[in-house]
């Protein structure tokens, strides 16, 4: 990894994360920060010849689970934290190599992993985590199913009921450095006993979580599929709806009025449909997945018409993580290259309250991805790990053929 203070990328076009038209390069970087786009190249420093390629912002995955190393939630809960952390570190390193320079981990992560990343102990995207997601008893990420096991506080989720207990749990997460808070307000695909559509947590409980997050200048992301669960979430203060596959037009209008974001995770359902059974996905989960698979595309269309900001996430579990870039392919199929790219860059950055990220502009960290061509003319460049694809994080080149 190169560590030169000065870096210039020449012979390139630039997608700045917002504009529909490509800009002219070069891109100038000093001490890991973009100093200018366009203009003459400096006399000294490292130079990367993009050979007619395109510089885009480093990709942001707003729904990435470092600790989701398998489908069996109960087995995952009982796995040693040391093992789960090492496996999660490998998932993060692989994500960076694909061009994801920032990830948000809703339902997972902790201050130890974040500290290791911050100290450079492993190659990793910028890592923003929530800690274990909050679930009601019998809700999504309550791994116990109908068994009598005493598990309920694991690597992905924690069962917490009641307003006072939830306030304490939120405060504890922020004490340990959480970026935001994750709650479960509907059933899920992988969980066994909770129906997809039924809202979870009471209005008082959701409001308490959102109030605590708001006092910290942060926000709440909610796992929610159905219109009922989405309304229950945003009307009580939730800012980010994760998945949202069953969203309808009326609910999308409410989301827009409340300033809520939608983070679709199409890659997860597509991958589980094709490969889930081979990795032990249960018949119950397969049936739920089929229900939401095609609906997710319509949800994006409803959100776009209503004016809801649309981000992008992968949400891939276990061995399915290798399909992370498919999130871009599937989003392009629904909305085209421009919207897919803004979702994975500037929109996700705004969702994360990090407007300095997701853009190629002066003053932003030099988290960049060089593609060997024009993605607007050849969209497959976004998801194919081809020769000439180069990842740059904070002005440091990770290498080509990532």
Secondary structure, 3 states (H helix, E strand, C coil): CCCCCEEEEEEEEECCCCCCCCEECCEEEECCEEEEECCCCCCCCEEEEEEEEEEEECEEECCCCCCCCCCCHHHHHHCCHHHHHHHHHHHHHHHHHCCEEEEEECCECCHHHHHHHHCCCCCCCEEEECECEEECCCCCCCCCCCCCCCCCECCCEEECCCHHHHHHHHHHHHHCCCCCEEEECCCCCCCCCCCCCCCCCCHHHHHHHHHHHHHCCCCEEEEECCHHHHHHHHCCCCCEEEECCCCCHHHHHHHHHHCCEEECCHHHHHHHHHHHHHHCCCHHHHHHHHHHHCHHHHHHHHHHHHCCEECCCCCCCHHHHHHCCHHHHHHHHHHCHHHHHHHHHHHHHHHCCCCCCCCCCCCCECCEEEECCCCCCCHHHHCCCCCCCEEEECCEEEEECC
